[in-house]
Amino acid sequence: MLENTKKLAGAYSGFLQVKKEAWEKMLKAKERDAERKLKEQNG
């Protein structure tokens, strides 16, 4: 039982790390897009 719990916790931790990295990438991409649009507006 304990081994299964450890495996599950490890898998969940890995899943959260991947999810966090995906969010960070998405936010950086949105930030870049916003900066590009600002530059285009300002000429």
N, C-alpha and C positions, 0 to 999 in steps of 0.2 A: 504493500500500500504506500509506504513512504517513498519507495523508489519511483512509483508512478507519479506521485505528487511532485517530486523533484524534477522529473522529466517534463511534466506539464508546466511547472513554474519556469523552467529554462526555456521551453518553447515559447511561452507567453512573453517572457522577457525579450527574446529575440524578435518576436512579432512586434512588440511595442517599439523596439529600436528601429526596425524597418519603417514602421508607420511614422515615427518621428522624423526620420531622414526624408521620407516622401513629403511630409508637410513642409520641412525646411526648403526643399528644392522648389516646391510649388510657390512658397512665399517669395523666394529669391527671384523666380521667374516673373511673378506679378510685379515685384519691385522694379525689375529691369524694364518691363513693358511700360510701367508708369513713367519712368525716367525718360524712355525713348519718346513717348507721346509728348511729354513736357518740352523736350528739346525740339521736336517737330513744330509744336505750337509757337515756341519762341523764335524759331527760325535759326 
